[in-house]
Amino acid sequence: MAIPAITSYKMPIQSELPKNKVEWIPDPKRAALLIHDMQYYFVNAFTEKQSPRSELIVNINHLKNECRKLGIPIIYSRQPGGQRADQRGLLQDFWGDGVENQLAQTAILDEIAPDESDIVITKWRYSAFKKTNLLNILQESGRDQLIICGIYAHIGCLLTASDAFMKDIQPFFVTDAVADFSLEEHKMAVNYAAKRCAYTISTQNIVSMMNKMDQVLSQGYLPTSLQDVREQIVELMQESSTNISDHENLMNRGLDSIRIMSLVEQWRTGGAEITFMELIENPTVSGWWHLLSTRMLDKISN
């Protein structure tokens, strides 16, 4: 029941990725990076210096370096060696004894080993949220996005993404910074994530989008969430945020054209191509955030 040897395969490329169902924007102020189970015990199932192992390591390193520059917290998960049967639970039935209590198996790959400033969590089940403090780490650092890379795509990475989704944390599944038992299972994980629980994206694209978003945020004009839009409206209307729902007509609440134009000018200064008439057509918090987030996504994707 040990991890099987994995036949070499090429990483999926951008043109092969499924269409995402959501239009989430990776935000350096909201995101954390999870490097999932990159221990020798798991990585050694891949052939050294061949695909997908070679691309996996290069892309994770690239993500790690870019996240560090942007001030994004970096979190590693690792499974402990020498687990007792009662600690492993049903994992024992599928995978046997698991990782031996030897540094040659439990250690995270030298090429991407954590630095002193990184966080390492001990992981006990497929999902990195189960029996760990990952959720607390994200909440305490004000992070509600999780960039996921590592192995294996259709097991721990996918289950962690699904768990994040169910905890209202936006997962970003980096398609060429995860690897799997086979290309078929890799693509299955990506397809499920895109359609059910995550935003799928390549390493190059997420790095580019995060850097562009960082530049946009440095200008201080654009909101980065629905709640931010609500707070801007509350400031204009001098009301409590609890009094304004996501779907009510803001013009009926007294938001006049002069104040709407001030929002248009502010958002356009931040680079969002939005017109007064577009805001008038759907004058709600949710409508404006959908319009704004779509334009922002277009801006940082190009």
C-alpha positions in Angstrom: 0.0 0.0 0.0 3.0 2.3 -0.4 2.9 5.3 -2.8 3.3 3.8 -6.3 6.1 4.9 -8.7 4.8 7.6 -11.0 5.3 7.6 -14.7 6.6 10.8 -16.1 4.0 13.1 -17.8 4.0 16.7 -19.0 2.3 19.4 -16.9 -1.0 20.7 -18.3 -0.5 24.0 -20.1 -2.7 27.2 -19.9 -4.6 26.3 -23.2 -5.7 23.0 -21.7 -7.2 24.4 -18.5 -11.0 24.4 -18.1 -13.0 27.6 -17.9 -13.3 28.9 -14.3 -16.8 29.3 -12.9 -15.9 32.2 -10.7 -14.0 35.5 -11.3 -12.0 35.7 -8.1 -9.0 38.0 -8.1 -5.8 37.0 -6.2 -5.0 39.7 -3.8 -1.6 40.0 -2.0 -3.3 41.6 1.0 -5.8 38.7 1.4 -3.8 35.6 0.2 -1.6 33.0 1.9 0.4 30.4 0.1 0.1 26.7 1.1 3.0 24.4 0.0 1.3 21.0 0.5 3.2 17.9 1.6 6.4 18.4 -0.4 8.2 15.7 1.7 10.8 13.3 0.3 8.4 10.4 1.1 5.9 11.7 -1.4 8.2 13.5 -3.9 10.4 10.4 -4.4 7.5 8.7 -6.1 8.4 10.9 -9.1 11.4 10.3 -11.3 14.1 12.9 -10.5 14.9 15.5 -13.1 11.8 14.5 -15.2 8.4 15.9 -15.7 6.3 16.7 -13.7 8.7 16.7 -10.8 11.1 19.2 -12.4 8.4 21.7 -13.3 6.7 21.3 -10.0 9.8 22.3 -8.0 10.7 25.2 -10.3 7.1 26.6 -10.1 6.7 26.2 -6.4 10.0 28.0 -5.9 8.8 30.8 -8.2 5.6 31.1 -6.2 7.4 31.1 -2.9 9.8 33.8 -4.0 7.1 36.1 -5.4 4.9 35.6 -2.4 7.7 36.6 -0.1 8.3 39.8 -2.1 4.6 40.6 -1.8 4.4 40.0 1.9 2.2 36.9 1.5 2.4 34.4 4.4 4.0 31.1 3.4 2.6 27.9 5.0 3.9 24.4 4.7 2.0 21.2 5.5 3.9 18.0 6.4 2.8 14.6 7.7 4.6 13.3 10.8 6.5 10.0 10.6 5.9 6.9 12.6 2.2 7.5 13.2 0.3 5.0 15.3 -2.7 3.1 13.8 -5.0 5.1 16.1 -3.5 8.4 14.8 -3.9 7.3 11.1 -7.5 6.1 11.4 -8.9 5.0 8.0 -5.8 6.2 6.2 -4.2 3.0 7.5 -6.7 1.0 5.4 -5.9 2.8 2.2 -2.2 3.6 2.6 -0.8 1.4 5.3 1.7 2.8 7.8 2.6 5.9 5.9 5.7 8.0 6.4 8.5 6.3 8.4 10.0 8.2 11.2 13.2 9.0 9.3 14.4 12.5 8.3 15.1 11.1 4.8 11.3 10.6 4.5 9.7 13.3 6.7 11.9 16.3 5.6 10.5 18.8 3.1 12.5 18.8 -0.1 15.7 20.8 0.3 15.1 22.9 -2.9 12.0 24.4 -1.4 12.6 24.0 2.4 10.9 26.5 4.7 12.7 29.6 6.0 12.6 30.8 9.6 9.8 33.2 8.8 7.6 30.4 7.3 4.9 28.5 9.1 4.9 24.7 9.2 1.8 22.8 10.2 1.5 19.1 11.1 -1.1 17.5 8.9 -3.0 14.3 9.8 -5.6 13.8 7.0 -6.1 14.6 3.3 -7.3 18.2 4.0 -4.7 20.5 5.5 -7.6 22.0 7.6 -8.4 18.8 9.4 -6.9 18.5 12.9 -4.6 21.5 12.3 -4.7 25.2 13.2 -4.6 26.3 9.5 -8.0 28.1 9.7 -6.9 30.0 12.8 -3.6 31.0 11.1 -5.5 32.4 8.2 -8.1 34.2 10.3 -5.6 35.7 12.7 -3.6 37.1 9.8 -6.7 38.5 8.0 -6.3 36.1 5.0 -9.4 34.8 3.2 -7.6 33.5 0.1 -5.4 30.4 -0.1 -3.0 29.7 -3.0 -2.5 25.9 -3.1 0.5 24.1 -4.6 2.2 20.7 -3.9 1.2 17.1 -4.0 -0.9 15.2 -4.7 -3.4 17.2 -6.8 -6.4 14.9 -6.6 -5.9 13.9 -3.0 -4.7 16.5 -0.4 -4.5 19.5 -2.7 -8.1 19.1 -4.0 -9.6 18.2 -0.6 -7.9 21.2 1.0 -9.3 23.4 -1.8 -12.8 22.0 -1.2 -12.4 22.5 2.6 -11.3 26.1 2.1 -14.3 26.8 -0.1 -16.6 25.4 2.5 -15.0 27.7 5.1 -15.5 30.8 2.8 -11.8 31.0 2.0 -11.2 31.5 -1.8 -8.8 28.7 -3.0 -6.5 29.3 -6.0 -5.4 26.0 -7.4 -2.1 26.5 -9.2 -2.3 23.9 -12.0 1.3 23.6 -12.9 2.5 23.8 -9.3 0.7 20.6 -8.3 1.4 17.1 -9.4 -0.3 13.7 -9.3 -0.2 10.0 -9.8 -1.0 10.5 -13.5 -1.9 13.2 -16.0 -5.5 11.8 -16.0 -5.8 12.3 -12.2 -4.1 15.6 -12.4 -6.6 16.9 -15.0 -9.5 15.5 -13.1 -8.4 17.5 -10.0 -8.1 20.7 -12.0 -11.4 20.2 -13.7 -13.3 19.5 -10.5 -11.6 22.5 -8.8 -12.6 24.8 -11.6 -16.2 23.7 -11.7 -16.9 23.2 -8.0 -14.6 24.9 -5.5 -11.6 26.9 -6.7 -10.1 29.3 -9.2 -7.6 27.4 -11.4 -4.6 29.2 -12.8 -1.1 28.7 -13.9 2.0 29.8 -12.0 2.9 32.5 -14.5 -0.6 33.9 -14.6 -1.1 34.1 -10.8 2.3 35.7 -10.3 1.5 38.3 -13.0 -2.0 39.0 -11.6 -0.7 39.4 -8.0 2.0 41.8 -9.0 -0.5 43.9 -11.1 -3.0 43.8 -8.2 -0.3 45.0 -5.8 0.3 48.0 -8.1 -3.4 48.7 -8.2 -3.7 48.5 -4.4 -0.8 50.8 -3.9 -2.8 53.6 -5.4 -5.5 53.2 -2.8 -8.5 53.9 -5.0 -10.1 50.5 -5.6 -12.0 48.2 -3.2 -10.9 44.6 -3.2 -14.0 42.9 -1.8 -17.8 43.3 -1.6 -17.4 44.5 2.0 -15.0 47.2 0.8 -17.6 48.5 -1.7 -20.1 48.6 1.1 -17.8 50.5 3.3 -17.2 53.1 0.6 -20.9 53.5 0.1 -21.5 53.8 3.9 -18.9 56.6 4.0 -20.7 58.5 1.2 -24.1 58.0 2.7 -23.0 58.4 6.4 -25.0 55.3 7.4 -24.2 52.1 9.3 -23.0 49.2 7.1 -25.5 46.9 8.8 -28.3 49.1 7.4 -27.4 48.4 3.8 -28.1 45.1 2.2 -26.3 43.7 -0.8 -29.2 43.8 -3.2 -31.3 46.9 -2.3 -31.5 49.9 -4.7 -29.1 52.4 -3.3 -30.7 55.3 -5.2 -33.9 54.6 -3.4 -31.9 54.9 -0.2 -30.8 58.4 -1.2 -27.5 57.9 -3.0 -27.6 60.7 -5.5 -25.9 61.1 -8.9 -23.2 63.5 -7.5 -22.0 60.9 -5.0 -22.2 58.1 -7.6 -20.0 60.2 -9.9 -17.5 60.6 -7.1 -17.2 56.8 -6.9 -16.9 56.6 -10.7 -14.0 59.0 -10.7 -12.3 57.3 -7.8 -12.5 53.9 -9.4 -11.5 55.1 -12.8 -8.5 56.8 -11.2 -7.6 53.3 -9.8 -7.7 51.9 -13.4 -11.2 50.4 -13.5 -13.0 51.3 -16.7 -16.5 52.0 -15.3 -19.1 54.5 -16.4 -21.8 56.4 -14.5 -24.5 54.8 -16.6 -23.3 51.3 -15.8 -23.6 52.0 -12.1 -27.1 53.5 -12.6 -28.3 50.4 -14.4 -27.8 48.2 -11.3 -27.4 50.4 -8.2 -26.7 47.8 -5.6 -23.7 46.8 -3.6 -23.5 43.3 -5.1 -24.1 44.7 -8.7 -21.3 47.3 -8.3 -18.9 44.7 -6.9 -19.6 42.3 -9.7 -19.0 45.0 -12.3 -15.9 46.3 -10.5 -14.3 42.9 -9.9 -14.9 41.9 -13.5 -13.2 45.0 -14.8 -10.3 44.6 -12.4 -9.9 40.9 -13.5 -9.8 42.1 -17.1 -7.2 44.7 -16.2 -4.8 42.5 -14.3 -5.3 39.5 -16.6 -4.0 41.3 -19.7 
